């Protein structure tokens, strides 16, 4: 099933024009990605957290999303301090913790969390059809938006097919092992997923053609530009500019 836990709400961010939110999220993430100083990185993380709070999102759900990202970031926190080289920060027996590795790992952690929280607050607070319509309104190629929406929609359909196949082989007593039979079973399962996905795509295409589909999606949603939307864009640009000034002042 489609999972859009943050798209329902009545906060100011939920009511803001999706186009303004997309532009703000893109510019802000680019700036955060090139930051180096810890003062500006911490400021950006705090600002992103403030955006999440302003969107009125459930804290536990946000933490679960961040945990997925930080599980990957944890690898950098464990590996970089041991392998980066340079000045030794401290030693534990024969293990040397290098200062450049610690600095780089912390920078990656702060950047990742700041950008993800900003995208959760600004982009995840709209449903996917609205996101596609906003991308189309911003001038992205129509075919790209069309494939973008369909891909997102049918990822979950293919996931359901995978779960059905997995349940059927588990019922038949399948147990994962390092045997040739097990590898063949996995290969058959992957092949069946592709077969079912192809058959589903053909059925969906015929159903859409029967309903007069001509290659375009239409929506009743409109994005009128109001003063509040422009004020929000100005606020985001001004806040991003302050973070840039902070970076230049301390580390320029």
Wavefront OBJ file of the C-alpha trace (Angstrom):
o trace
v 0.000 0.000 0.000
v 1.056 3.603 -0.537
v 2.883 5.018 2.457
v 2.590 8.778 2.883
v 2.434 9.299 6.662
v 3.447 12.971 6.549
v 1.149 14.170 3.748
v -1.901 14.586 6.003
v -1.905 17.701 8.151
v -3.047 21.280 8.465
v 0.156 23.082 9.357
v 1.432 26.167 7.575
v 3.880 24.025 5.610
v 1.106 21.672 4.490
v -0.833 24.659 3.139
v 2.156 26.269 1.405
v 2.398 26.028 -2.384
v 4.272 22.770 -3.202
v 6.314 24.537 -5.893
v 7.744 26.978 -3.354
v 8.523 24.122 -0.986
v 10.320 22.158 -3.703
v 12.460 25.114 -4.747
v 13.270 25.923 -1.112
v 14.192 22.312 -0.316
v 16.449 22.053 -3.377
v 18.347 25.300 -2.745
v 18.651 24.646 0.966
v 19.952 21.088 0.480
v 22.573 22.257 -2.044
v 23.864 24.860 0.423
v 23.964 22.384 3.327
v 25.761 19.805 1.169
v 28.713 22.158 0.568
v 29.048 23.449 4.138
v 32.243 22.675 6.023
v 32.190 24.466 9.382
v 30.551 22.908 12.416
v 28.846 26.137 13.514
v 26.982 26.423 10.213
v 26.281 22.676 10.091
v 24.823 22.658 13.594
v 22.779 25.750 12.723
v 21.407 24.029 9.616
v 20.520 20.903 11.634
v 18.696 23.024 14.220
v 16.879 24.916 11.458
v 15.827 21.655 9.781
v 14.552 20.380 13.116
v 12.556 23.601 13.493
v 10.982 22.955 10.070
v 9.947 19.471 11.196
v 8.394 20.950 14.330
v 6.627 23.626 12.287
v 5.091 20.904 10.100
v 3.588 19.278 13.201
v 4.872 15.806 12.275
v 4.829 12.782 14.545
v 8.189 12.590 16.270
v 8.377 8.787 16.412
v 7.705 8.413 12.681
v 10.341 11.043 11.867
v 12.870 9.267 14.086
v 12.173 5.983 12.295
v 12.909 7.619 8.941
v 16.084 9.182 10.325
v 17.141 5.835 11.778
v 17.195 4.339 8.271
v 19.581 7.050 7.110
v 21.716 7.004 10.234
v 22.154 3.255 9.967
v 24.133 3.972 6.787
v 25.875 7.013 8.301
v 26.986 4.831 11.212
v 29.303 2.993 8.816
v 31.135 6.256 8.124
v 31.326 7.009 11.845
v 32.937 3.626 12.446
v 35.240 3.397 9.425
v 36.475 6.925 8.628
v 38.098 7.682 12.018
v 40.135 4.483 11.689
v 41.213 4.829 8.058
v 41.438 8.530 7.162
v 45.039 9.030 8.229
v 46.565 12.327 9.339
v 46.927 13.565 12.900
v 46.061 11.022 15.579
v 43.178 12.175 17.776
v 43.721 9.427 20.371
v 44.681 5.773 20.482
v 43.099 2.690 21.982
v 45.783 0.045 22.141
v 46.912 -0.600 18.582
v 43.927 1.291 17.129
v 44.505 4.896 16.110
v 41.614 7.338 15.827
v 42.523 9.990 13.260
v 41.266 13.550 13.663
v 40.472 14.175 9.938
v 38.340 11.025 9.925
v 36.410 12.106 13.017
v 35.790 15.554 11.524
v 34.673 14.153 8.165
v 32.370 11.558 9.740
v 30.680 14.179 11.934
v 30.256 16.493 8.933
v 28.575 13.711 6.953
v 26.276 12.905 9.889
v 25.202 16.537 10.366
v 24.702 17.166 6.646
v 22.694 13.977 6.136
v 20.342 14.602 9.043
v 19.850 18.277 8.179
v 18.988 17.537 4.540
v 16.720 14.572 5.346
v 14.796 16.525 7.987
v 14.354 19.442 5.578
v 13.007 17.149 2.869
v 10.682 15.433 5.346
v 9.271 18.798 6.411
v 9.070 20.419 2.962
v 8.550 17.567 0.476
v 7.105 14.604 2.399
v 4.250 16.820 3.594
v 2.686 16.617 0.110
v 1.243 13.483 -1.472
v 2.977 11.998 -4.472
v 0.434 13.092 -7.070
v 0.769 16.678 -5.836
v 4.543 16.334 -6.012
v 4.313 15.174 -9.626
v 1.981 18.033 -10.523
v 4.347 20.514 -8.864
v 7.343 19.125 -10.754
v 5.397 19.440 -13.992
v 4.451 23.035 -13.121
v 8.128 23.840 -12.544
v 8.935 22.820 -16.096
v 10.324 19.301 -15.735
v 9.815 17.094 -18.829
v 6.315 15.684 -18.957
v 7.472 12.117 -19.685
v 9.860 12.183 -16.730
v 7.059 13.224 -14.361
v 4.748 10.594 -15.840
v 7.282 7.781 -15.320
v 8.129 9.152 -11.884
v 4.526 8.881 -10.693
v 3.879 5.458 -12.213
v 7.134 4.040 -10.838
v 6.288 5.167 -7.333
v 2.744 3.826 -7.581
v 3.701 0.357 -8.812
v 6.695 -0.202 -6.544
v 4.151 -1.010 -3.847
v 2.164 -3.259 -6.203
v 5.311 -5.266 -6.997
v 6.061 -5.401 -3.274
v 2.664 -7.021 -2.681
v 3.374 -9.590 -5.407
v 6.712 -10.370 -3.757
v 5.017 -10.916 -0.397
v 2.466 -13.277 -1.968
v 5.203 -15.369 -3.592
v 7.266 -15.399 -0.404
v 4.282 -16.547 1.677
v 3.519 -19.328 -0.817
v 7.040 -20.775 -0.717
v 7.199 -20.456 3.084
v 3.938 -22.402 3.371
v 5.550 -25.162 1.295
v 8.295 -25.500 3.904
v 11.034 -23.417 2.292
v 13.890 -22.568 4.642
v 16.768 -20.290 3.538
v 20.029 -22.239 3.393
v 23.333 -22.072 1.549
v 22.370 -24.826 -0.887
v 21.925 -24.999 -4.642
v 18.211 -25.676 -4.206
v 17.856 -22.513 -2.125
v 19.653 -20.406 -4.744
v 17.440 -21.855 -7.487
v 14.343 -21.025 -5.435
v 15.456 -17.414 -5.066
v 16.152 -17.223 -8.793
v 12.693 -18.637 -9.603
v 11.128 -16.142 -7.191
v 12.885 -13.177 -8.825
v 11.864 -14.473 -12.257
v 8.229 -14.798 -11.167
v 8.270 -11.231 -9.833
v 9.429 -9.965 -13.242
v 6.804 -12.087 -15.024
v 4.007 -10.859 -12.766
v 5.217 -7.252 -13.063
v 5.218 -7.504 -16.866
v 1.737 -9.031 -16.904
v 0.457 -6.364 -14.507
v 1.959 -3.601 -16.670
v 0.162 -4.982 -19.741
v -3.176 -5.137 -17.900
v -2.749 -1.613 -16.540
v -1.864 -0.286 -19.998
v -4.964 -1.843 -21.565
v -7.178 -0.561 -18.752
v -5.814 2.967 -19.165
v -6.300 2.873 -22.939
v -9.895 1.715 -22.454
v -10.457 4.768 -20.255
v -9.159 7.123 -22.920
v -5.679 7.695 -21.544
v -3.663 9.855 -23.963
v -0.341 10.101 -22.118
v -1.287 12.916 -19.734
v -2.473 13.064 -16.147
v -4.965 15.764 -15.220
v -5.625 17.183 -11.790
v -8.122 19.564 -10.238
v -5.481 20.923 -7.856
v -4.338 24.477 -8.529
v -1.340 26.321 -7.123
v -2.254 29.994 -6.893
v 0.685 32.169 -5.864
v -0.263 34.159 -2.783
v 1.591 36.610 -0.586
v 2.069 33.987 2.138
v 3.809 31.665 -0.305
v 6.208 34.383 -1.435
v 6.812 35.303 2.216
v 7.683 31.677 2.953
v 10.114 31.570 0.016
v 11.741 34.789 1.204
v 12.067 33.359 4.717
v 13.736 30.191 3.415
v 16.113 32.118 1.161
v 16.975 34.547 3.955
v 17.615 31.705 6.420
v 19.795 29.918 3.862
v 21.689 33.151 3.242
v 22.317 33.550 6.990
v 23.787 30.040 7.121
v 26.059 30.931 4.192
v 27.187 34.102 6.006
v 27.880 32.059 9.136
v 30.030 29.675 7.083
v 31.957 32.528 5.482
v 32.412 34.412 8.756
v 33.860 31.494 10.729
v 35.549 29.538 7.954
v 35.831 31.880 4.976
l 1 2 3 4 5 6 7 8 9 10 11 12 13 14 15 16 17 18 19 20 21 22 23 24 25 26 27 28 29 30 31 32 33 34 35 36 37 38 39 40 41 42 43 44 45 46 47 48 49 50 51 52 53 54 55 56 57 58 59 60 61 62 63 64 65 66 67 68 69 70 71 72 73 74 75 76 77 78 79 80 81 82 83 84 85 86 87 88 89 90 91 92 93 94 95 96 97 98 99 100 101 102 103 104 105 106 107 108 109 110 111 112 113 114 115 116 117 118 119 120 121 122 123 124 125 126 127 128 129 130 131 132 133 134 135 136 137 138 139 140 141 142 143 144 145 146 147 148 149 150 151 152 153 154 155 156 157 158 159 160 161 162 163 164 165 166 167 168 169 170 171 172 173 174 175 176 177 178 179 180 181 182 183 184 185 186 187 188 189 190 191 192 193 194 195 196 197 198 199 200 201 202 203 204 205 206 207 208 209 210 211 212 213 214 215 216 217 218 219 220 221 222 223 224 225 226 227 228 229 230 231 232 233 234 235 236 237 238 239 240 241 242 243 244 245 246 247 248 249 250 251 252
